[in-house]
């Protein structure tokens, strides 16, 4: 299905363009289905991105970079409960207090910065150690 050109650009909803197209033509069931799918997809992505943070804290704690309480494992669930709960509380608090647009911009800038650091590190490593063998094939 092609959505480009289905609705004049000035009639598109800036916040939800795809569901707005269905609303424009009065297809309510598709609007609800796509909207629910978007909410479920975003929720699962956010949870998937947030849940490993407790394990990252646990690894950092075992390396001595964080306090030992971050390395403790829940006897009931076998997971790093303290780090998971703490990161959940912090993320929820930030999401509650900061404007959504500012938060989205900060996430985008943070992602760009992380990728830039990785790319710079790879370039520096290849420059400083040109003969080093890697497990990645560039061809």
Secondary structure, DSSP 8 states (H G I E B T S, - for coil): ---TTSS-GGGS-SS-HHHHHHHHTT-HHHHHHHHHHHHHHHHHHHHHHHHTHHHHHHHHHHTTSS-GGGG---TTT-S-HHHHHHHHHHHHHHHHHS-HHHHHHHHHHHHHHHHHHHHHHHHHHHHH-TT---S----
